[in-house]
Amino acid sequence: MEDIGLTAIEAGLNVGASFVDIRIEYTRKTNLDVVNEVTRNTILATEKGAGIRAFVDGSWAFGYTSDVSKNGIKKASESIAKLAVTASKWVEERFEIETPSFQDNIEYKGKTPINETSVDSKIELAKQLSRDMSQIDKRVKSSRIVYRDVYTEMYVANSLGTSVMEKSGRIVFIPFCTAKDEKSTQQAHVAIGFTGGLGDITDERMHWLVEEPSRVAISLLTSKAVTGGIFDVIVDPPLNGAMIHEAFGHACEGDSLTGGSSVLQERMGTSVGPEYINLFDDPNLNGHVGSYVYDWEGTRATKKQLVKNGILTEFLHTLDTASRLKMEANGAARAMSFMHPPIPRMSNTFMEPGDWELEELIEDTKEGIIMCNVDYGYTDSTKGQFMFKSVHGQLIKNGERADVVRDASIAGLILEILPKVDAVCKDFFYDAGSCGTQGQMAWVMSGGPHVRLHQVPVGGV
């Protein structure tokens, strides 16, 4: 692909661009939906093409093509560069792109590479999970397994000398369980995601995929709707991770800063929480679905500490946002496909564990509630507002676990909630998901430990 990359770069520079990059992608996707051992939906898709950008004096132009021949790439690059040159005449904020160059060839080699695994094998595995779930308890009335995978070969080159190839396979399982008795019907789900192949998931994790949603759905059959009020709230790792990702992480994305739409706009170097709060976004973690070595601009990905000892210390940058703000690009550029331009995105976002044991924390909480997993939520990074409804929970009475509850929600301002974290546990868990921003979806992980929020409002019925 190097010759194609050079063709695009030379064509764009010859027209008058000062910076050109090209991202060539080949992608194969599998989406399966199995309900009660019956395959309800199977989608297989293949995409191949190139996204090209040209830059002149602060002006960007982006376009894409499915014609990756030399002639097709040359024509596309020339057209895109001409657009950038024309648009640069009206640019008010002028700057240059400054970044190191990288040369590398990366391949994730799973035990059973996803691009070499038959669709029949994937369907059979999903059916087996559905079958195992249905046999756990007679109250399990429906089992649904959502399976997603994508294999990608991505080559990125730019006019500063970057030339990077990265090949990877990503897999996500989302099992749903519906339980029913004579009084109630309840549903629960979990999600895990990883990089590699199907052989990289352990038997223990496969059992958990079946048992955990079943356990929660069955427990909700005897649950009570929670009554709203002010509580000491222990949030579990998935809910903690979602809260950090949605309400805080998006406000750290560089384009929200250059656009003036982040609640963290003027907060760099200031306190945003207690000194024992440490928040990270790390695409270098081995085997996670949000992991990568080079971002979609060919920049080496780094571990980013967003908050260190309660102090806001870092944001998520692309070449554009880093250059505008005179900061360093840190490998946070991602795009949904070659048909989309890269924008600042999170990868694996989490809170660092602390010192408390969970049962010790429950015992220390005389009256409160444990809130678990995310049913749905809402965030506004401009104001730092958020609202999340949990899937299930449990009341705490006199330092002991009490009734299982449902329909609990938590809302507030992230810069007011973080200071209310008064205890952080030792445990840790990641939850897989997809995140949508500016019409682009990206696979991510979020997580952390159980934490306690001191005296916060909880919504109920």
VOVEX-226212 format. One line per field, with one value per residue (C-alpha): residue number from 1; chain; x, y, z. Coordinates in nm, 2 decimals, padded with zeros to 4 digits. Each point is the difference from the previous one (the first is absolute). Layout:
N
num <- c(NUM ...);
cadena <- c(A ...);
u <- c(X ...);
v <- c(Y ...);
w <- c(Z ...);
REM end
This chain:
461
num <- c(1 2 3 4 5 6 7 8 9 10 11 12 13 14 15 16 17 18 19 20 21 22 23 24 25 26 27 28 29 30 31 32 33 34 35 36 37 38 39 40 41 42 43 44 45 46 47 48 49 50 51 52 53 54 55 56 57 58 59 60 61 62 63 64 65 66 67 68 69 70 71 72 73 74 75 76 77 78 79 80 81 82 83 84 85 86 87 88 89 90 91 92 93 94 95 96 97 98 99 100 101 102 103 104 105 106 107 108 109 110 111 112 113 114 115 116 117 118 119 120 121 122 123 124 125 126 127 128 129 130 131 132 133 134 135 136 137 138 139 140 141 142 143 144 145 146 147 148 149 150 151 152 153 154 155 156 157 158 159 160 161 162 163 164 165 166 167 168 169 170 171 172 173 174 175 176 177 178 179 180 181 182 183 184 185 186 187 188 189 190 191 192 193 194 195 196 197 198 199 200 201 202 203 204 205 206 207 208 209 210 211 212 213 214 215 216 217 218 219 220 221 222 223 224 225 226 227 228 229 230 231 232 233 234 235 236 237 238 239 240 241 242 243 244 245 246 247 248 249 250 251 252 253 254 255 256 257 258 259 260 261 262 263 264 265 266 267 268 269 270 271 272 273 274 275 276 277 278 279 280 281 282 283 284 285 286 287 288 289 290 291 292 293 294 295 296 297 298 299 300 301 302 303 304 305 306 307 308 309 310 311 312 313 314 315 316 317 318 319 320 321 322 323 324 325 326 327 328 329 330 331 332 333 334 335 336 337 338 339 340 341 342 343 344 345 346 347 348 349 350 351 352 353 354 355 356 357 358 359 360 361 362 363 364 365 366 367 368 369 370 371 372 373 374 375 376 377 378 379 380 381 382 383 384 385 386 387 388 389 390 391 392 393 394 395 396 397 398 399 400 401 402 403 404 405 406 407 408 409 410 411 412 413 414 415 416 417 418 419 420 421 422 423 424 425 426 427 428 429 430 431 432 433 434 435 436 437 438 439 440 441 442 443 444 445 446 447 448 449 450 451 452 453 454 455 456 457 458 459 460 461);
cadena <- c(A A A A A A A A A A A A A A A A A A A A A A A A A A A A A A A A A A A A A A A A A A A A A A A A A A A A A A A A A A A A A A A A A A A A A A A A A A A A A A A A A A A A A A A A A A A A A A A A A A A A A A A A A A A A A A A A A A A A A A A A A A A A A A A A A A A A A A A A A A A A A A A A A A A A A A A A A A A A A A A A A A A A A A A A A A A A A A A A A A A A A A A A A A A A A A A A A A A A A A A A A A A A A A A A A A A A A A A A A A A A A A A A A A A A A A A A A A A A A A A A A A A A A A A A A A A A A A A A A A A A A A A A A A A A A A A A A A A A A A A A A A A A A A A A A A A A A A A A A A A A A A A A A A A A A A A A A A A A A A A A A A A A A A A A A A A A A A A A A A A A A A A A A A A A A A A A A A A A A A A A A A A A A A A A A A A A A A A A A A A A A A A A A A A A A A A A A A A A A A A A A A A A A A A A A A A A A A A A A A A A A A A A A A A A A A A A A A A A A A A A A A A A A A A A A A A A A A A A A A A A A);
u <- c(00.00 00.30 00.00 -00.37 00.08 00.28 -00.22 -00.26 00.25 00.19 -00.32 -00.13 00.33 00.03 -00.34 00.11 -00.08 00.25 -00.10 -00.16 -00.10 -00.17 -00.16 -00.07 -00.23 -00.11 -00.27 -00.21 -00.29 -00.23 -00.32 -00.21 -00.32 -00.10 -00.32 -00.09 00.25 -00.15 00.21 -00.22 00.24 00.33 00.19 00.33 00.16 00.33 00.13 00.31 00.10 00.21 -00.06 00.22 00.06 00.18 00.10 00.09 00.05 -00.26 -00.24 -00.09 -00.17 -00.10 -00.13 -00.01 00.00 -00.06 00.24 00.34 00.18 00.28 -00.20 -00.31 00.20 00.19 -00.33 -00.16 00.31 00.02 -00.36 00.01 00.32 -00.15 -00.30 00.24 00.19 -00.32 -00.14 00.32 -00.07 -00.27 00.17 00.04 00.19 00.33 00.24 00.22 00.00 00.30 00.04 00.26 -00.01 -00.04 00.09 -00.13 -00.19 -00.23 -00.21 -00.21 00.03 -00.28 -00.01 -00.27 00.02 -00.35 00.07 00.07 -00.31 -00.30 -00.34 -00.15 00.24 -00.11 -00.37 00.05 00.18 -00.28 -00.26 00.19 00.00 -00.37 -00.06 00.21 -00.19 -00.34 00.10 00.11 -00.34 -00.36 -00.08 00.23 -00.25 00.21 00.37 00.14 00.37 00.12 00.34 00.21 00.35 00.21 00.33 00.19 00.31 00.09 00.29 00.07 00.26 00.06 00.22 00.21 00.13 -00.24 -00.06 -00.19 -00.19 -00.22 -00.20 -00.25 -00.31 -00.26 -00.28 -00.29 -00.26 -00.32 -00.22 -00.36 -00.20 -00.38 -00.13 -00.37 -00.21 -00.37 00.04 00.27 00.22 00.35 00.30 00.37 00.31 00.38 00.27 00.36 00.23 00.36 00.26 00.12 -00.20 -00.27 00.28 00.10 -00.31 00.03 -00.25 -00.05 -00.10 -00.23 -00.18 -00.03 -00.17 -00.27 -00.03 00.03 -00.30 -00.21 00.09 -00.09 -00.33 -00.11 00.09 -00.21 -00.31 -00.03 00.13 -00.17 -00.02 00.22 -00.14 00.20 00.19 00.35 00.23 00.36 00.03 00.25 00.03 00.13 00.28 -00.21 -00.21 00.32 00.16 -00.30 -00.02 00.37 -00.02 -00.31 00.00 00.38 00.18 -00.20 00.08 00.37 -00.02 00.20 -00.27 -00.23 00.28 00.08 -00.38 -00.05 -00.25 00.17 -00.07 00.38 00.09 00.20 00.06 00.34 00.23 -00.29 -00.17 -00.30 -00.03 00.17 00.37 -00.06 -00.18 00.21 -00.16 00.16 -00.07 00.24 -00.02 00.32 -00.17 00.05 -00.30 -00.27 -00.25 00.09 00.37 00.23 00.37 -00.04 -00.30 -00.18 00.25 00.30 00.10 00.14 -00.27 00.09 -00.15 -00.17 -00.05 -00.29 -00.01 00.30 -00.06 -00.32 00.17 -00.10 00.32 -00.07 -00.24 -00.06 00.15 00.02 00.25 -00.25 -00.09 00.35 00.13 -00.27 00.05 00.38 00.01 00.13 -00.21 -00.04 -00.16 -00.37 -00.11 -00.26 -00.25 -00.29 00.12 00.21 -00.32 00.04 00.27 00.19 -00.12 00.11 -00.15 00.05 00.13 00.02 -00.11 00.02 00.04 00.30 -00.08 00.04 00.04 -00.35 -00.14 -00.36 -00.14 00.19 -00.15 -00.35 00.04 00.12 -00.31 -00.28 -00.29 00.05 -00.04 00.21 -00.07 00.11 00.05 -00.16 -00.34 00.01 00.13 00.05 00.30 00.07 00.38 -00.05 -00.17 00.15 -00.35 -00.08 -00.28 00.03 -00.26 00.14 -00.11 -00.02 00.11 -00.02 -00.08 00.24 -00.15 00.22 00.31 -00.15 -00.14 -00.38 -00.28 00.08 -00.14 -00.05 -00.08 00.26 00.17 00.27 00.04 00.21 00.30 00.33 00.20 -00.23 -00.02 00.38 00.07 -00.27 00.20 00.11 00.12 00.16 00.01 00.28 -00.21 00.00 -00.21 -00.03 -00.33 00.00 -00.21 -00.03 00.00 -00.16 00.13 -00.06 -00.17 00.30 -00.01 00.32 00.05 00.12 00.05 -00.08 00.03 00.17 -00.07 -00.31 -00.01 -00.22 -00.16 -00.09 -00.36 -00.12 -00.35 -00.14 -00.31 -00.26 -00.38);
v <- c(00.00 00.23 00.09 00.10 00.21 00.18 00.06 00.17 00.21 00.12 00.09 00.20 00.19 00.08 00.17 00.22 -00.18 00.04 -00.33 -00.31 -00.33 -00.31 -00.29 -00.32 -00.25 -00.35 -00.12 -00.32 00.01 -00.27 00.09 -00.29 00.00 -00.34 -00.03 -00.32 -00.19 00.14 00.23 00.30 00.22 -00.05 00.29 -00.04 00.31 00.09 00.35 00.13 00.35 00.30 00.32 00.29 00.33 00.32 00.30 00.35 00.28 -00.12 -00.13 -00.37 -00.18 -00.37 -00.24 -00.38 -00.24 -00.37 00.01 -00.08 -00.02 00.24 00.20 00.01 00.11 00.27 00.15 -00.01 00.16 00.28 00.08 00.00 00.21 00.26 00.03 00.06 00.27 00.18 -00.01 00.13 00.34 00.05 -00.15 00.23 -00.23 -00.10 -00.26 -00.28 -00.38 -00.10 -00.36 -00.28 -00.27 -00.37 -00.31 -00.34 -00.32 -00.14 -00.31 -00.15 -00.37 -00.18 -00.37 -00.04 00.31 00.15 00.04 -00.38 -00.11 -00.12 00.16 -00.34 -00.03 00.34 -00.08 -00.33 00.17 00.25 -00.28 -00.19 00.30 00.05 -00.37 00.01 00.30 -00.15 -00.31 00.20 00.04 -00.07 00.37 00.09 00.05 00.15 00.01 00.24 00.02 00.30 -00.06 00.25 -00.02 00.20 -00.07 00.30 00.07 00.37 00.18 00.36 00.22 00.38 00.26 00.03 -00.36 -00.22 -00.34 -00.24 -00.33 -00.15 -00.32 -00.09 -00.20 00.12 -00.20 00.09 -00.23 00.15 -00.28 00.09 -00.21 00.04 -00.17 -00.03 -00.13 00.03 00.37 00.16 00.00 00.13 00.03 00.05 00.00 00.03 00.07 -00.10 00.10 -00.09 00.02 -00.32 -00.31 -00.23 -00.22 00.29 -00.02 -00.23 -00.26 00.20 00.31 -00.21 -00.14 00.35 00.12 -00.25 00.01 00.37 00.13 -00.30 00.07 00.36 -00.05 -00.27 00.22 00.28 -00.22 00.07 00.36 00.31 00.33 00.24 00.31 00.32 00.20 00.10 -00.30 -00.11 -00.18 -00.27 -00.03 -00.31 -00.01 00.01 00.29 00.18 -00.05 00.13 00.30 00.08 -00.07 00.20 00.29 00.06 -00.17 00.17 00.34 -00.09 -00.06 00.27 00.11 00.09 00.23 00.17 00.03 00.17 -00.27 -00.17 00.06 -00.06 00.28 00.21 -00.28 -00.14 -00.02 00.05 -00.24 -00.19 -00.26 -00.15 -00.07 -00.37 00.03 -00.11 -00.03 -00.15 -00.06 -00.27 -00.16 -00.20 -00.25 -00.35 -00.18 00.26 00.09 00.37 -00.07 00.10 00.08 00.28 00.23 00.07 00.28 -00.23 00.16 -00.24 -00.04 00.09 -00.06 00.32 00.10 00.23 00.05 -00.05 00.02 00.20 00.25 00.03 -00.08 -00.10 00.00 -00.22 00.14 -00.05 00.18 00.28 00.07 -00.04 00.24 00.25 -00.01 -00.02 -00.34 -00.34 -00.25 -00.30 -00.26 00.05 00.04 -00.26 -00.03 -00.24 -00.09 00.14 00.20 00.21 00.25 -00.09 00.19 -00.01 -00.32 -00.20 -00.35 -00.19 00.25 -00.08 00.11 -00.14 -00.24 00.12 -00.17 -00.11 -00.35 -00.01 -00.18 00.23 00.30 -00.14 -00.06 00.37 00.12 00.00 00.10 00.01 -00.17 -00.20 00.09 -00.24 00.02 00.25 -00.03 00.33 00.35 00.36 00.23 00.36 00.06 00.37 00.03 -00.31 -00.13 -00.37 -00.25 -00.38 -00.26 -00.32 -00.34 -00.13 00.08 -00.09 00.20 00.01 00.00 00.03 -00.09 -00.31 -00.09 00.01 00.00 -00.02 00.31 00.13 00.32 00.21 00.29 00.25 00.34 00.31 00.20 -00.20 00.28 -00.02 -00.38 -00.08 00.20 -00.22 -00.32 -00.08 -00.37 -00.19 -00.38 -00.24 -00.20 00.08 -00.10 00.12 00.02 -00.01 00.23 00.23 00.38 00.24 00.35 00.23 -00.29 -00.23 -00.32 -00.15 -00.30 00.09 -00.14 00.18 -00.11 00.03 -00.11 00.04 00.35 00.17 00.34 00.18 00.12 00.04 00.02 -00.33 -00.01 -00.27 -00.05);
w <- c(00.00 00.03 -00.37 00.02 00.30 -00.17 -00.30 00.22 00.18 -00.31 -00.18 00.29 00.06 -00.37 00.00 00.29 00.33 00.28 00.16 -00.14 00.16 -00.13 00.19 -00.20 00.17 -00.07 00.24 00.05 00.24 00.15 00.19 00.15 00.20 00.15 00.20 00.18 -00.22 -00.32 -00.22 -00.06 -00.18 -00.18 -00.16 -00.18 -00.15 -00.17 -00.05 -00.18 -00.08 00.09 00.20 -00.11 00.17 -00.11 00.21 -00.08 00.26 00.25 -00.27 -00.03 -00.28 00.02 -00.25 -00.07 -00.29 -00.06 -00.30 00.15 -00.33 -00.05 -00.25 00.22 00.31 -00.20 -00.12 00.34 00.17 -00.25 00.04 00.38 00.00 -00.23 00.23 00.30 -00.20 -00.09 00.36 00.14 -00.14 00.26 00.31 00.30 00.23 -00.18 00.13 -00.12 00.06 00.21 00.10 00.01 -00.27 00.06 -00.20 00.12 -00.09 00.27 00.01 00.28 -00.03 00.19 00.07 -00.26 -00.22 -00.06 -00.37 -00.03 00.21 -00.20 00.05 00.08 00.30 00.13 -00.04 00.18 00.29 00.04 -00.01 00.27 00.22 -00.05 00.07 00.32 00.13 -00.06 00.21 00.31 00.16 -00.10 00.05 -00.29 -00.28 -00.27 -00.08 -00.26 -00.11 -00.20 -00.16 -00.19 -00.15 -00.24 -00.16 -00.13 -00.20 00.02 -00.16 00.08 -00.17 00.00 -00.15 00.31 -00.05 00.20 -00.15 00.23 -00.05 00.27 -00.02 00.27 00.08 00.26 00.16 00.22 00.17 00.14 00.16 00.11 00.24 00.06 00.32 00.09 00.28 00.09 00.11 -00.21 -00.31 00.02 -00.24 00.06 -00.23 00.02 -00.26 -00.05 -00.28 -00.09 -00.28 -00.16 -00.09 00.15 00.15 00.22 00.22 00.30 00.11 00.32 -00.20 -00.22 00.31 00.14 -00.32 00.06 00.38 00.08 -00.20 00.12 00.36 -00.02 -00.19 00.24 00.30 -00.14 00.01 00.37 -00.01 00.12 -00.18 00.19 00.17 -00.09 00.25 00.12 00.04 00.05 -00.33 -00.09 -00.38 -00.16 -00.26 -00.31 00.13 00.13 -00.34 -00.19 00.22 -00.05 -00.38 -00.07 00.24 00.03 -00.29 -00.27 00.16 -00.04 -00.38 -00.18 -00.24 00.29 00.12 -00.34 -00.05 00.34 00.11 00.29 00.37 00.05 -00.24 00.26 00.26 -00.11 00.31 00.24 00.25 -00.13 00.28 00.31 -00.01 -00.01 -00.34 -00.30 -00.35 -00.31 -00.36 -00.13 -00.35 00.08 00.23 -00.13 -00.15 00.05 -00.26 00.02 -00.04 -00.28 -00.05 -00.26 -00.03 -00.33 -00.08 00.05 00.33 00.27 00.26 00.36 00.34 00.10 00.36 -00.01 00.38 00.23 00.37 -00.06 -00.24 -00.37 -00.19 -00.36 -00.29 -00.30 -00.32 -00.38 -00.22 -00.05 00.36 00.13 -00.26 00.07 00.37 -00.03 00.18 -00.10 -00.20 00.22 -00.23 00.07 -00.36 -00.11 -00.29 -00.06 -00.35 -00.29 -00.08 00.31 00.12 00.32 00.31 00.37 00.16 00.32 00.00 00.33 00.27 00.37 00.36 00.18 00.30 00.36 00.34 00.11 -00.01 -00.13 00.30 00.24 -00.18 00.02 00.37 00.04 -00.19 00.26 -00.23 -00.37 -00.34 -00.24 -00.36 -00.27 -00.38 -00.24 -00.15 -00.18 00.06 -00.12 00.00 -00.10 00.00 -00.05 00.34 00.15 00.07 00.01 00.09 00.01 00.09 00.14 -00.10 00.36 00.35 00.37 00.31 00.29 00.35 00.31 -00.20 -00.16 -00.34 00.00 -00.27 -00.37 -00.17 -00.35 -00.18 00.18 -00.18 00.09 -00.15 00.05 -00.11 -00.03 00.16 00.30 00.01 -00.02 00.33 00.16 -00.06 00.36 -00.05 -00.29 00.01 -00.10 -00.25 -00.38 -00.30 -00.36 -00.20 -00.38 -00.20 -00.30 00.02 -00.25 -00.06 -00.30 -00.18 00.04 00.21 00.17 00.21 00.35 00.35 00.32 00.36 00.34 00.35 00.23 00.14 00.26 -00.06 00.32 00.03 -00.36 -00.14 -00.14 -00.22 00.04 -00.04);
REM end
